[in-house]
Amino acid sequence: MARAGTIGILLLILGTFWFLTCVTGESNVLSDEQSDELAANVTKVLSRLFDGYDKRLRPNYGGRPVIINISMAISSLGPIVETTMDYTLDFYFRQSWVDKRLSFEWDDDLYLNSEVLDKLWLPDTYFVNEKKSYFHFITTHNSLVRISPSGRVLYSARVTIVAGCPMDLIYFPFDQQRCSLILESYAYTTRDIDYKWIDSPIYIMEDIELPQFSILGKNHRVHHAMYLVGNYTQLIADFYFVRNLSYYVIQIYFPSILIVILSWVSFFVNRGATPARVALGITTVLTMATIMATTASSLPKISYIKAIDVFLGMCFLYVFASLVEYATVSYYNKARYKEERERRSKMKQKAIDIEMNAGAMTDQGKVRSDLYRIQDSHDNDETTTTFKTTDEVKFTTIGSEERDNCEIQFRCVPASPGGSSLVHQVDARAEQARMKIDGGSESSGILGRIRRKLKSMKAIGLNASKIDIYSRVIFPVSFIILNSLYWGYYLTVTDYTLEELLERDSK
């Protein structure tokens, strides 16, 4: 009997264990009858909740303001458009608040779709800097409503917004931008609604990539706005972006540098090859103008100078200066300027003849009875230098030169013992120049004086070949120096971390 009782107890335990196992394994799966009964109960709960519910009145009307908790999950960012200064944002926008009128006796939350939105009171949240926005309705309205037994309501919807983003493009394309999304209530002041961020309210999905920017970070803050109709609480979500420089280096900076280098090729081309050098100069200038116009078309028409404008302007000046350099070379390379240099060389020889004539004077003040005459033809005009014979020394003209409306006279006057003086008098615009020559000293004589005078006046003029030689060095060296200063400055002043940007914006 005892053995039979023990066996019965074991069978009872095993049966109970089997029953509990079966019940537990199927507890999450309701039968059709149980599901129908649960749906009927939920319907009764909803009917009771909305019976006498007035969605025109906010929760706790007349009492403390409703706390609206905000969070968002960013699913897509961009594009960021500089011309219109805005950006596109696709995100899941979640709002949560407590409405005691919707509390009920139940063990679980109520999961509802968008059909119940027409019966609920919803906060009139709007985005202050929104340009256009829309909800998603494929295949149905992308939204959910969840009501907990305590009366807490969670409303989530998928929203796409094009929001304004004022940009400071003074450092473009080395710039870092902050684009904000500002939300507040449209009708309810802080007496009725108070917005608050939840902990870690902004989540950005990891697979988001932008073509021209990298996401540097995010931030959230609260601002209290004051209007004529009252005070409102604003929640601001900040997104920080840093521009990717590689695109502009490949498409703008590198081609511009190559065009500038190409313009220097004309310095090595024979200065007599006018068609080749002119064509090369004009081509580089027009190409730089096209790059500048294309770059400006993709940016807003702002009044200040951007970093890329500084670089393109510098490149344009270099290619334009290369073209002007050849114009200068061509100007000094013409045949009539060769003749001018030859004429100036003959004038120098005249000065030497003047010295020879002055040196022929004796201690008694007599001059040699010789006549010198040199003819120089230039542009069909004749310049004649004549030395007259005379026995009178004091204030007597021994030579003169007439050209255009200018008469140059050379007179001999008594000087110190052992020497004589030659006065070079120019009758042009009431200007006079006197050169005294000491006959006893060769270094301080008329020849040395005239040579120093010719050197100081650079009578021979510029040399066309030297202009090209100097340009081959000056242009590349100065361009390298300016580029080093440009890149060093802009890469330094725009190197900010997220913490530095947050500190800067908080001031």
C-alpha positions as CSV (number, residue, x, y, z in Angstrom):
1,M,0.0,0.0,0.0
2,A,2.8,2.4,0.8
3,R,4.5,1.6,-2.5
4,A,1.3,2.2,-4.3
5,G,0.9,5.6,-2.6
6,T,4.4,6.6,-3.5
7,I,3.8,5.8,-7.1
8,G,0.6,7.8,-7.1
9,I,2.4,10.8,-5.7
10,L,5.1,10.6,-8.4
11,L,2.5,10.3,-11.1
12,L,0.7,13.4,-9.7
13,I,3.9,15.4,-9.7
14,L,4.8,14.4,-13.2
15,G,1.3,15.3,-14.4
16,T,1.4,18.6,-12.8
17,F,4.9,19.4,-14.3
18,W,3.6,18.3,-17.7
19,F,0.6,20.6,-17.4
20,L,2.6,23.6,-16.3
21,T,5.0,23.0,-19.1
22,C,2.3,23.0,-21.7
23,V,0.6,26.0,-20.3
24,T,3.8,28.0,-20.0
25,G,4.9,27.1,-23.6
26,E,1.6,28.3,-25.0
27,S,1.1,31.3,-22.8
28,N,2.2,33.8,-25.5
29,V,-0.1,32.3,-28.1
30,L,-3.7,33.0,-27.7
31,S,-6.4,30.9,-29.2
32,D,-8.9,32.4,-31.5
33,E,-11.5,32.5,-28.7
34,Q,-9.0,34.2,-26.4
35,S,-8.0,36.7,-29.0
36,D,-11.6,37.7,-29.8
37,E,-12.3,38.1,-26.1
38,L,-9.2,40.3,-25.7
39,A,-10.1,42.5,-28.7
40,A,-13.6,42.9,-27.3
41,N,-12.1,44.0,-23.9
42,V,-9.8,46.5,-25.6
43,T,-12.6,47.9,-27.6
44,K,-14.6,48.4,-24.4
45,V,-11.5,50.1,-22.8
46,L,-11.1,52.4,-25.8
47,S,-14.8,53.2,-25.8
48,R,-14.6,54.1,-22.2
49,L,-11.4,56.1,-22.6
50,F,-12.8,58.3,-25.3
51,D,-16.3,58.5,-23.9
52,G,-16.6,62.2,-22.9
53,Y,-13.0,62.9,-23.9
54,D,-12.5,66.4,-25.3
55,K,-9.4,66.6,-27.5
56,R,-9.8,70.3,-27.8
57,L,-8.5,70.7,-24.2
58,R,-5.0,70.0,-23.1
59,P,-4.3,67.5,-20.3
60,N,-4.5,69.1,-16.8
61,Y,-6.3,72.1,-18.3
62,G,-5.9,75.2,-16.1
63,G,-3.2,73.4,-14.0
64,R,0.5,72.8,-14.4
65,P,1.9,72.9,-17.9
66,V,2.1,69.6,-19.8
67,I,5.6,68.3,-20.0
68,I,6.4,67.1,-23.6
69,N,9.4,64.8,-23.8
70,I,11.1,65.0,-27.2
71,S,13.5,62.6,-29.0
72,M,14.4,61.9,-32.6
73,A,16.2,59.2,-34.6
74,I,17.9,60.5,-37.7
75,S,17.7,58.2,-40.6
76,S,18.9,60.5,-43.4
77,L,20.8,63.8,-43.7
78,G,21.3,65.9,-46.7
79,P,21.7,67.2,-49.2
80,I,23.1,70.4,-47.8
81,V,22.6,73.2,-50.4
82,E,24.8,76.3,-50.2
83,T,22.8,78.3,-52.9
84,T,19.6,78.1,-50.9
85,M,21.3,77.7,-47.5
86,D,19.1,74.8,-46.4
87,Y,19.4,71.0,-45.7
88,T,17.1,68.0,-45.7
89,L,16.5,65.9,-42.7
90,D,14.6,62.6,-42.5
91,F,13.9,61.3,-39.0
92,Y,11.5,59.6,-36.6
93,F,10.0,62.2,-34.4
94,R,8.9,61.0,-31.0
95,Q,6.7,63.0,-28.5
96,S,5.6,61.7,-25.1
97,W,3.3,63.2,-22.4
98,V,0.9,62.2,-19.7
99,D,-2.8,62.5,-20.1
100,K,-4.6,61.3,-17.0
101,R,-7.9,61.2,-18.8
102,L,-6.5,58.2,-20.8
103,S,-5.5,56.1,-17.8
104,F,-7.1,52.7,-17.5
105,E,-7.1,49.4,-15.6
106,W,-5.0,47.0,-17.7
107,D,-1.8,45.0,-17.5
108,D,-0.3,46.1,-20.8
109,D,0.1,49.1,-23.0
110,L,-2.3,49.8,-25.8
111,Y,-0.7,49.7,-29.3
112,L,-2.7,51.8,-31.8
113,N,-2.2,53.1,-35.3
114,S,-2.8,56.5,-36.9
115,E,-6.6,56.0,-36.9
116,V,-6.8,57.0,-33.3
117,L,-5.0,60.3,-33.9
118,D,-8.2,62.0,-34.8
119,K,-9.5,61.3,-31.3
120,L,-6.5,62.3,-29.2
121,W,-5.2,65.7,-28.0
122,L,-1.8,66.2,-29.7
123,P,0.7,69.0,-29.0
124,D,0.8,71.6,-31.7
125,T,4.6,71.2,-32.3
126,Y,6.0,72.9,-35.3
127,F,9.5,73.6,-36.7
128,V,10.5,77.2,-36.6
129,N,13.1,77.1,-39.4
130,E,11.2,74.7,-41.6
131,K,10.9,75.6,-45.3
132,K,8.8,72.6,-46.3
133,S,8.0,69.2,-44.7
134,Y,5.7,66.2,-45.1
135,F,4.7,63.0,-43.4
136,H,5.1,59.6,-45.1
137,F,2.0,57.8,-46.3
138,I,3.4,54.7,-48.1
139,T,1.8,52.4,-47.7
140,T,-0.1,53.9,-44.8
141,H,0.6,56.8,-42.5
142,N,4.0,56.1,-40.9
143,S,3.0,56.7,-37.3
144,L,2.2,54.9,-34.1
145,V,0.4,55.7,-30.8
146,R,1.1,53.9,-27.6
147,I,-1.0,54.5,-24.4
148,S,0.2,53.1,-21.1
149,P,-2.2,52.3,-18.2
150,S,-0.9,55.3,-16.3
151,G,-2.1,57.6,-19.1
152,R,1.3,58.2,-20.7
153,V,1.0,58.7,-24.5
154,L,3.8,58.0,-27.0
155,Y,3.4,59.5,-30.5
156,S,5.9,58.7,-33.1
157,A,5.9,59.7,-36.8
158,R,8.3,59.7,-39.7
159,V,8.9,63.2,-41.0
160,T,11.0,64.7,-43.8
161,I,11.9,68.4,-43.4
162,V,13.8,70.9,-45.5
163,A,15.1,73.4,-42.9
164,G,17.0,76.6,-43.2
165,C,20.7,76.6,-42.4
166,P,22.4,80.0,-42.4
167,M,26.0,79.4,-43.4
168,D,29.1,81.5,-43.0
169,L,31.1,80.8,-46.2
170,I,34.0,83.1,-45.6
171,Y,36.3,80.1,-45.2
172,F,34.7,78.1,-48.0
173,P,35.8,75.3,-48.8
174,F,37.7,75.0,-45.5
175,D,34.5,75.8,-43.6
176,Q,32.7,74.0,-40.8
177,Q,28.9,74.5,-40.6
178,R,26.3,74.2,-37.9
179,C,22.8,73.4,-39.1
180,S,20.0,73.6,-36.5
181,L,16.5,72.3,-36.2
182,I,14.3,74.4,-33.9
183,L,10.9,73.3,-32.6
184,E,8.3,74.9,-30.3
185,S,4.6,75.0,-29.7
186,Y,2.6,77.2,-32.0
187,A,-0.3,78.2,-29.7
188,Y,0.6,77.1,-26.2
189,T,3.0,79.3,-24.1
190,T,5.1,78.1,-21.3
191,R,2.0,78.4,-19.0
192,D,0.5,75.4,-20.9
193,I,3.3,73.4,-22.5
194,D,6.9,72.9,-21.5
195,Y,9.2,71.0,-23.9
196,K,12.1,68.9,-22.6
197,W,14.7,66.7,-24.1
198,I,15.0,63.1,-22.8
199,D,18.4,61.6,-22.0
200,S,20.4,61.1,-25.2
201,P,17.6,62.5,-27.3
202,I,19.3,62.5,-30.7
203,Y,20.4,59.3,-32.4
204,I,22.1,59.4,-35.8
205,M,22.2,56.1,-37.7
206,E,25.7,54.9,-38.4
207,D,25.3,54.3,-42.1
208,I,24.6,57.9,-43.0
209,E,27.1,59.4,-45.4
210,L,27.1,62.8,-47.1
211,P,28.8,63.5,-50.5
212,Q,30.5,66.8,-49.6
213,F,30.4,66.8,-45.8
214,S,31.4,64.7,-42.8
215,I,29.2,64.7,-39.7
216,L,31.4,66.1,-36.9
217,G,28.9,65.7,-34.1
218,K,25.6,66.8,-32.6
219,N,24.3,68.8,-29.7
220,H,20.9,69.7,-28.1
221,R,19.9,72.8,-26.1
222,V,16.9,74.6,-24.7
223,H,16.0,78.2,-25.5
224,H,13.2,80.4,-24.2
225,A,11.8,82.7,-26.9
226,M,9.9,85.8,-26.1
227,Y,7.2,87.0,-28.5
228,L,4.5,89.6,-28.3
229,V,1.9,86.9,-27.5
230,G,4.0,85.3,-24.7
231,N,7.0,83.2,-23.9
232,Y,7.6,79.9,-25.6
233,T,10.0,77.0,-24.9
234,Q,12.2,76.1,-27.9
235,L,14.2,72.9,-28.3
236,I,17.2,73.2,-30.6
237,A,19.0,70.3,-32.2
238,D,22.4,71.2,-33.6
239,F,24.3,69.2,-36.3
240,Y,27.9,70.0,-37.0
241,F,29.4,69.3,-40.4
242,V,32.9,69.7,-41.8
243,R,33.4,70.0,-45.5
244,N,35.4,67.4,-47.4
245,L,38.2,69.3,-49.2
246,S,39.2,66.5,-51.6
247,Y,36.5,67.3,-54.1
248,Y,37.6,71.0,-54.4
249,V,41.3,70.1,-54.6
250,I,40.6,67.7,-57.5
251,Q,38.1,69.9,-59.4
252,I,39.3,73.4,-58.7
253,Y,42.6,73.9,-56.9
254,F,44.7,71.4,-58.9
255,P,43.5,72.5,-62.3
256,S,44.0,76.1,-61.5
257,I,47.6,75.5,-60.4
258,L,48.3,73.6,-63.6
259,I,46.8,76.5,-65.7
260,V,49.1,79.0,-63.9
261,I,52.1,76.8,-64.6
262,L,51.0,76.5,-68.2
263,S,51.0,80.3,-68.5
264,W,54.7,80.3,-67.6
265,V,55.6,78.3,-70.7
266,S,55.4,81.5,-72.7
267,F,58.5,82.7,-70.9
268,F,60.5,80.0,-72.7
269,V,59.0,80.6,-76.1
270,N,60.9,82.9,-78.5
271,R,59.7,86.4,-78.0
272,G,59.4,86.7,-81.8
273,A,56.8,84.0,-81.9
274,T,53.9,86.4,-81.3
275,P,51.0,84.1,-82.3
276,A,52.1,81.3,-80.0
277,R,52.7,83.4,-76.9
278,V,49.5,85.5,-77.4
279,A,47.3,82.4,-78.0
280,L,48.8,80.7,-74.9
281,G,48.2,83.7,-72.7
282,I,44.6,84.3,-73.9
283,T,43.8,80.6,-73.5
284,T,45.0,80.5,-69.9
285,V,43.1,83.7,-69.0
286,L,39.8,82.5,-70.5
287,T,40.2,79.1,-68.8
288,M,40.7,80.7,-65.4
289,A,37.7,83.0,-66.0
290,T,35.6,79.9,-66.8
291,I,36.6,78.1,-63.6
292,M,35.8,81.2,-61.6
293,A,32.4,81.5,-63.2
294,T,31.6,77.8,-62.7
295,T,32.6,78.0,-59.0
296,A,30.5,81.2,-58.4
297,S,27.4,79.6,-60.0
298,S,27.3,76.9,-57.4
299,L,27.4,79.3,-54.5
300,P,25.0,82.0,-53.3
301,K,25.6,85.6,-54.3
302,I,27.1,86.8,-51.1
303,S,28.9,90.2,-50.6
304,Y,32.0,89.0,-48.8
305,I,35.2,87.3,-50.2
306,K,35.5,83.6,-49.7
307,A,38.7,81.6,-49.3
308,I,38.3,80.1,-52.7
309,D,37.8,83.6,-54.2
310,V,41.2,84.5,-52.8
311,F,42.9,81.6,-54.5
312,L,41.2,81.9,-57.8
313,G,41.8,85.6,-57.9
314,M,45.5,85.0,-57.2
315,C,45.7,82.5,-60.1
316,F,43.8,84.8,-62.4
317,L,46.2,87.6,-61.7
318,Y,49.2,85.3,-62.4
319,V,47.9,84.2,-65.8
320,F,46.9,87.8,-66.6
321,A,50.4,89.0,-65.5
322,S,52.0,86.5,-67.9
323,L,50.0,87.9,-70.7
324,V,51.0,91.5,-69.8
325,E,54.6,90.3,-69.4
326,Y,54.7,89.4,-73.1
327,A,53.1,92.7,-74.0
328,T,56.0,94.4,-72.2
329,V,58.6,92.2,-73.9
330,S,57.0,92.9,-77.3
331,Y,57.0,96.6,-76.6
332,Y,60.7,96.8,-75.9
333,N,61.5,94.4,-78.6
334,K,60.3,96.5,-81.5
335,A,62.8,97.8,-84.1
336,R,62.2,101.5,-83.4
337,Y,63.4,100.9,-79.8
338,K,66.5,99.3,-81.1
339,E,67.1,102.4,-83.1
340,E,66.5,104.5,-80.0
341,R,69.1,102.6,-78.1
342,E,71.6,103.1,-81.0
343,R,70.8,106.9,-81.0
344,R,71.4,107.0,-77.3
345,S,74.7,105.3,-77.8
346,K,75.7,107.9,-80.3
347,M,74.7,110.7,-77.9
348,K,77.2,109.1,-75.4
349,Q,79.9,109.4,-78.1
350,K,79.0,113.1,-78.5
351,A,79.6,113.6,-74.8
352,I,83.1,112.1,-75.2
353,D,83.7,114.5,-78.1
354,I,82.7,117.3,-75.9
355,E,85.3,116.2,-73.4
356,M,88.0,116.0,-76.1
357,N,87.1,119.6,-77.2
358,A,87.2,120.9,-73.7
359,G,90.6,119.2,-73.1
360,A,92.0,121.0,-76.0
361,M,91.9,124.3,-74.1
362,T,95.2,125.9,-73.2
363,D,96.2,127.6,-69.9
364,Q,95.7,131.0,-71.6
365,G,92.1,130.2,-72.3
366,K,92.5,129.5,-76.0
367,V,90.6,126.7,-77.7
368,R,91.5,124.5,-80.7
369,S,90.2,125.8,-84.0
370,D,88.5,122.6,-84.9
371,L,84.9,122.0,-86.1
372,Y,83.0,118.9,-85.1
373,R,79.7,117.9,-86.6
374,I,77.7,114.7,-85.9
375,Q,74.4,113.9,-87.5
376,D,71.9,111.4,-86.0
377,S,68.7,110.5,-87.8
378,H,65.7,109.3,-85.8
379,D,62.1,109.3,-87.1
380,N,63.1,111.6,-90.0
381,D,64.2,114.2,-87.5
382,E,67.8,115.5,-87.5
383,T,69.8,116.2,-84.4
384,T,73.0,118.2,-85.0
385,T,75.8,118.8,-82.5
386,T,78.2,121.6,-83.6
387,F,81.3,122.8,-81.9
388,K,82.1,126.4,-82.8
389,T,85.7,127.8,-83.0
390,T,86.4,130.9,-81.0
391,D,89.2,132.7,-79.3
392,E,87.0,134.0,-76.5
393,V,86.7,131.7,-73.5
394,K,84.6,133.3,-70.9
395,F,80.9,132.5,-71.3
396,T,81.4,131.5,-74.9
397,T,79.3,128.7,-76.5
398,I,81.6,126.1,-77.9
399,G,78.8,123.5,-78.6
400,S,75.1,123.1,-78.9
401,E,72.5,120.5,-79.6
402,E,69.0,121.1,-80.7
403,R,66.2,118.5,-80.6
404,D,62.5,119.2,-80.6
405,N,62.0,122.2,-78.4
406,C,65.0,121.6,-76.3
407,E,68.4,123.3,-76.8
408,I,71.5,122.1,-75.0
409,Q,74.4,124.4,-74.9
410,F,77.9,123.7,-73.7
411,R,80.0,126.7,-72.6
412,C,83.6,127.0,-71.3
413,V,84.3,129.3,-68.4
414,P,87.6,129.8,-66.6
415,A,88.2,127.4,-63.7
416,S,90.8,126.9,-61.1
417,P,94.4,127.1,-62.2
418,G,95.5,124.0,-64.2
419,G,92.0,123.2,-65.3
420,S,88.8,124.4,-66.9
421,S,85.1,124.1,-66.5
422,L,82.5,123.0,-68.9
423,V,78.9,124.2,-68.3
424,H,76.1,122.0,-69.6
425,Q,73.1,124.3,-69.9
426,V,69.7,122.9,-70.9
427,D,67.1,125.4,-72.0
428,A,64.0,123.3,-71.5
429,R,61.3,124.0,-69.0
430,A,63.7,126.4,-67.2
431,E,65.9,123.5,-66.1
432,Q,69.7,123.8,-65.9
433,A,72.4,121.2,-65.2
434,R,76.1,122.1,-64.6
435,M,79.0,119.7,-64.9
436,K,82.4,121.0,-63.8
437,I,85.4,119.1,-65.1
438,D,88.8,119.2,-63.5
439,G,91.4,119.0,-66.2
440,G,94.0,117.7,-63.9
441,S,92.1,114.6,-62.7
442,E,90.8,111.8,-65.0
443,S,88.6,110.1,-62.5
444,S,86.7,113.4,-61.7
445,G,86.9,114.6,-65.2
446,I,84.2,115.0,-67.8
447,L,84.4,111.4,-68.9
448,G,83.8,110.0,-65.4
449,R,81.0,112.5,-64.8
450,I,79.2,111.7,-68.0
451,R,79.5,108.0,-67.4
452,R,78.0,108.2,-64.0
453,K,75.2,110.4,-65.3
454,L,74.4,107.9,-68.0
455,K,74.3,105.0,-65.6
456,S,72.0,106.8,-63.2
457,M,69.6,107.7,-65.9
458,K,69.7,104.2,-67.4
459,A,69.9,105.7,-70.8
460,I,70.0,102.4,-72.6
461,G,66.5,101.3,-71.3
462,L,65.1,97.8,-70.5
463,N,66.3,94.6,-72.1
464,A,63.5,92.4,-73.5
465,S,65.4,89.2,-73.1
466,K,66.1,89.9,-69.4
467,I,62.4,90.4,-68.8
468,D,61.8,86.8,-69.8
469,I,64.8,85.6,-67.8
470,Y,63.7,87.4,-64.6
471,S,60.0,86.2,-65.1
472,R,61.1,82.6,-65.2
473,V,62.3,83.0,-61.6
474,I,60.0,85.6,-60.1
475,F,56.7,84.1,-61.1
476,P,57.3,80.5,-59.8
477,V,59.0,81.6,-56.6
478,S,56.3,84.2,-55.7
479,F,53.5,81.7,-56.5
480,I,55.0,79.1,-54.3
481,I,55.4,81.5,-51.4
482,L,51.8,82.8,-51.7
483,N,50.4,79.2,-51.9
484,S,52.3,78.3,-48.8
485,L,50.9,81.3,-46.9
486,Y,47.4,80.5,-48.3
487,W,47.2,76.9,-47.3
488,G,49.0,77.4,-44.0
489,Y,46.6,80.1,-42.9
490,Y,43.3,78.5,-43.9
491,L,44.2,75.0,-42.7
492,T,45.2,76.5,-39.3
493,V,42.3,78.8,-38.6
494,T,39.6,76.2,-39.5
495,D,41.0,73.3,-37.5
496,Y,38.3,73.0,-34.8
497,T,37.2,70.0,-32.8
498,L,33.6,69.5,-31.7
499,E,34.4,70.6,-28.2
500,E,35.9,73.9,-29.5
501,L,32.9,74.5,-31.7
502,L,30.5,73.9,-28.8
503,E,32.6,76.3,-26.6
504,R,32.6,78.9,-29.4
505,D,28.8,78.7,-30.0
506,S,28.1,78.9,-26.3
507,K,29.6,82.3,-26.0
